[in-house]
Structure formats: C-alpha cells, structure tokens
Amino acid sequence: MNENDEKFMEENVFPIIGLAGESKSLAYEALRLAKGNKFEEAYKKMEEADKIILQAHEYQTNLITREADGEKFNITMLFVHAQDHLMTAMSEKNPLELGELCVVPVPMEHGCIKTTGWIFSKKLNGKKHSIAYLTDCNFISENSLNRVKNACSDGILDHLVIDALRADKHSSHNNFDQALFYADKIGAVHTWFTHLSHDFLHGEIQDYIDKKLPEFTNLQKIVENGGTVSPAFDGLELDCKTRRFF
C-alpha cells in the first residue's frame, strides 16, 4: 500500500467504518431502552443514530461524486468492508427486527416532550399485518404520519391504538377530534382510543365518535366496510387480524 492509498484509507474508509459502527450501537441501545419502556431516551438514541449514519453516508457520497468526476481509487478489501459495514448499519437502524417481529419507531410530541410511537409488524400466511401504537402525544407530524403509512404500505394496518384523552383540548394529549383527525389520515382497519379520562362513560365516547364520524370521510368508509372506531377498555388484547376479550 503506497502513501496515497494510506491517506485514502485514513480520510475516507476508516471514518465510514467507525461512524457506521457507532450508529449501529446506538440503534441497539435504543431498542434496549424501548424494551424497558424508556421511550423518550430511546427516541434520543435513535436521533443520535440518524445524525451519525448521515455523516457516514456523506463520506460515501463524496467518494461517488469524486469517481463520477474522473478520479480513480484502488478498491481494497478494507474499502469493501467499509461499504458493507455502512449498509448493515443502515438496515439495522430502522426498522428493528426481533425474530419475526419488525418494529418501526414513530417520533411524536407530548406537549414540550418528545415521545415515540411504535409500529409492530409480522407476516401471517405471507401477508404483512401491523399494529400502530401512538399514545402520549398531542402532535404527530406529516413525516411521522408518512412513516406509519409507508411502514404498512405493503400490507394491512389492522389496528391503531391512539391517545385520546377527552373531548376538550389538552396541553399534552390528543382530544377526541385530534385522534379522529390522525386516525382518518392513517386509515387502520380498527382504531382504538386510549389514555381516556373519566369525563365520559365508554358508551358516551362511542356516541361521540359515531356522531363525529361523517366529518372524517376515510374513517367513515372504513367503518362502512366492516372496520371500527371505538374506545379501548380493560381486558382488551390485540393481535394482528384479531381482537380478544377476556
């Protein structure tokens, strides 16, 4: 290896390997925190992983641009290893996979606090089925809504569990109308209101939903085709394609 090759490795290849490894480690740390219900900390780790993998990708983009401009590089095994390390880190970061279960984080806002929702997906009989769990929030950005839709675009979103505290507005939780607005955009087969206050009985919440439903045309069509929009309740367990009552 000549002096130019050594300089190339030092300035381009080693940074890709180091940054990709750091991003991958942060993604696994986020998963560990999420398993312990430390969702805010997990979200911060994923943000760090995003920033670091972007730095590694910038090194790669720079090399591609230089080669397109006519510059020639000696492709070594170490350079190939760097590319493999980068691609692996990008695939490991998002989504996360736990056996047959695929998990995608969804950034949200809970008043002045950043929170994370989750999409859980698995294949049943060759078809992907998903559950979206979006609670402790009062704002979901268009980017996050698109993340939900994209994660479920090649399958079925069977259930959406969404924060819906009460009818009146709240500083850090969705009210019923906000929950209906987001549910209308997301379009799950079954939508469940959770984090409910004691202001309404379950039957009264269902009456509110039924009265408001015509204002949300996508949800209205889903219900007409056999879907549901309802308040969740103690003893309800959800699985892809099913709901069980105990």
N, C-alpha and C positions, 0 to 999 in steps of 0.2 A: 504494500500500500504506500503510494507516494504522499508527498506533503499535501498536495491538493485534495487527494482522497480523504486524508485525515481531517482536513479543515471542513470538507463537505459533511463528514460524519458528525463532527463536533457541532457544526452550526445548524444542521437540519435533521439528521437521523436520530441522534440521542435525545433532542428535545421532544420529538414525536413519541418516542418510547416512554419517556418519563412522564409527560403530560397525560398520555393515554392511560398509563397505569394508575396515576393519581385519580383521574376521573372515574375509572372503574372501581377503585377502592371506596370513593365517596358514594357511589351508587349502592354498593353493598352495605355501607354504613347506614344509608337512608332506609334500606329495606329492614335492617336490624331494628332501627328506631321505630319504624312503622309497625313492626310486629309487637313492639312494646307500647303501642298506642301513643307514641310521642310524635304526632303528626306534624306539628309546627317545626320541630327540629329536623324531621325527615325532609320536609319541604326545603329548608335552608340547605341541607346537604345536596339535594338534587339541583338547587340553583347553583351551588359551587361546582358541581359536576358538569353542568351545562357550560359554565364560563370556561372551565379548563379544557373541555373537549373542543370547544371553539378555537382556543389557542392552538391546539394540536392540528386542527383542520386547516388553520391559516398557514401553518408551515407546509402542509401538503399542497394547498392551493398555490402557494408561492412557487413550489417546485414544478407544478404542472404548467404554470404561466411561463416560467423560465425555459422549460423544454419546448413549449409552443413557439417561443421566440428564437429557437435555434440552438440553445445551449445544450451540450451533451453531458450526461452523467454516467459514471460507472455503476451499474446496478449490482450491488453485492447482496449476499445472503442477509447481512445485517439490515440493509435497506428494505428488503422484502419482509423481514421480521418486523420492522417498524410499521409498515403498512398493515400487516396482519394484526399487530397489536392495536392499532388505531381502529380498524374495522370491528374488531372484537369488543373494544371498549364502547364503541357507538351502539352496537347491538345489545350489549349487556345493560347499558344505562337505561334504556327505555324502549320497549317495556321490560319489566322484570318477570322472570318465569320461575314458578315454584311447582316443579313436576308438570302436570298437565294444565295448571292454572297460570294464566297470563294476567299481570297486574300493571295497570297504567295509572300514574298519578295525575290529578287534575288540580292545578292551582286555583284557589278561590280567596275571597276576602270575608273576614268575620269582624265587621267594624274596622278597627285600626290594626287588626291582627291578620297575618297571612295564615291560611289553613289549606289543607289538602283533601280533596275528594279522591275517590278511587273507582276504577272500572275493573271488574273481575270477569275474566272470560275463560271459557273452556269449550272444547269441541265435543259434541254429542252426535253420534251417528254421522260424522263427517261434516257437521254444520256448527259454526261458532255461535255460542249463546253467551250473553253478557248480563251483568248486573252493575248498575252505576249507583254509588253511594256518595251522595253530595249533601252532607249535613254540617252544621256550624258554619253558616255563610249567610251573607246578605248581598253579595255581588259575585257574579260569575261572568268573566269577560268573554268577548266573542271568540278569542283564541282558545279559551278553555272549553267553550261550548263546541267549537270545531274539533277539539281534541276528543271529546266524547263521541261526536258523530263519526269522526274518522276511525276511531278505535273499533267502532261497531259497524262500519260500512260494509264489511264483507260477511256479515252475519245478522243476528237478531238481538236487539236490546230488549230482553224480556222484562226487566224490572228497573225502575228508577226510584230510589229512596231519597227524598229531598227535604231539606229543612223548611218547615212551615209553622212558625210559632203561633200566630194568631191572625185575626182579621186586620187589626191596626198595625201601622208601621212600627218597626223596632230598629234600634241603632246598630244591631249586630246580627239579626236573624231575618230571614225572609218572612214577609207576611203571606197570607194565602194567595193574594193576587200575584206577587212576585214568583211564588212557587209555580203557579199555573203558567205564568209567562215563560219561565225557563223550561218547564215540562213540555209546553207546546213546541218550543224550538228543538228540544231533544228527541221527542217522539217515541218514548218507550211504549211497549205493549201495555204494561201495568205501571202506574205511578202511585207511590205511597207517600203521604205526608207524615213527617216525623218531627220530633222535638216540639210536640204540641203542648200548649199551655192549658190551664184549667178553665179558660174563659168559655169554652164551648164543650158540650157533650159530643160524642162521636157522631151521633145521628144528626146533630145540628151542623157539624162540619161537612158531612156528606150532603146535606141540603144546600149549604153554601156553595160547594163545588158544583152540584147539579145546576144551580141557578146561574152560576157564572160561566159554565162550560160553553154555551153558544158564542161567547166572546173570543174563544180560542179554537179556531176552525180546525187546526190539525188534531188537537186533542178530541174534539167533537167527532171527527171522522174515525179516530182510533176506537173510541167507545162504541160508535155505531157498528164497528166491525168486530166487536167482542172484547175490546180492551177495557181497562178500568182506571179510574182515578179515585182514590179512597184514602181515608186516614188509616195509618197503621195502628196496631194495637198489641197489647201484651199477649204473648203466646204465638205470634205470627212468625213463621220461619220461611225464608225464601230460598229457592234453589232455581237454577236455570230451568225454564219451561214449567216450573211447578210452584205452588204455594201450599204450605201445610199448616194445619190448625191443630193446636194442642190444648 
